Amino acid sequence: MFLKKACKYISVSKIGILQSLQYKVNTFFLLSIIIIPPLAYFFLWKSVYTQKEIIGDYKLSELITYYIISYFFLETKPHAWWEIANSIKNGSFSKYITKPMNHFFFYFFFAYSYLLSWWVFAVFGVIFLFFILKNYIVLPYGLLPFFLSFLFGFLGGVLGYIIEYILNLLSFWIEKPFAFLRILDLSVYFLSGSIIPLDLLPFKKIFLFLPFKYISFFPARIFVGKIENINIFNELFFLFLWIIIFYFISQVVFYLGRKRYSAPGSI
């Protein structure tokens, strides 16, 4: 039974891979998302560091590396696309109700498989940045920080997907959700620490309590070697706990929304 279910999601993954390979040029131009923002932050912070040698507990090289890695994790996490919200509004959501698949996992496997080609380009983007900014880059000492960074980055991506999925399901109750979703997307950028490290913000204890830190802030901070006085096992436990909590919320919201769904304009 388990293998039979797994095969269904493997088939979904294959479709996602094939679709992503159809848009090679588009994926190539997505490199700009990985390259341009960290370069912009480099010139901004380099001018700031003319007045200081260290800000917070970051040297310039640590902060530049932080931005490169945080953008990598933020932009390579799976996205619960607005197609979910759109399907609810135009009635095409009905076809998913009849499929013998879990709606959450259907989009989850599709989203991750769709990202495979993008990951390749993103890695090359990071390597390019490391090369041109080699005098302002710090690398992890040993394999452990490198491994932990990518472990938290992967799990943070799962958490980010679940949060986006829940926000899309709010379309069951919101008439025109897209402006609302856009605002929330931008909020996640800020709360994940990709615009400015969370520990440099006022009231940082509040921001560091929220689960968004695991999407890009925490993995990037591990990568630059800022794991002193951090209990990794505690953080891993809380990350798994957040994933479980939000997954449970997503299933409750899906159940309540499905009961409310009336298939407007169903095709």
Secondary structure as UniProt FT lines:
FT   HELIX           2..21
FT   TURN            22..23
FT   HELIX           24..29
FT   HELIX           31..48
FT   TURN            49..51
FT   STRAND          54..55
FT   TURN            56..57
FT   STRAND          58..59
FT   HELIX           60..75
FT   HELIX           83..90
FT   TURN            92..93
FT   HELIX           94..98
FT   HELIX           103..114
FT   HELIX           116..132
FT   HELIX           134..136
FT   HELIX           143..169
FT   HELIX           170..172
FT   HELIX           178..191
FT   TURN            192..193
FT   HELIX           198..200
FT   TURN            202..203
FT   HELIX           204..209
FT   HELIX           211..214
FT   TURN            215..216
FT   HELIX           217..223
FT   TURN            224..225
FT   TURN            228..229
FT   HELIX           232..260
FT   TURN            264..265
//
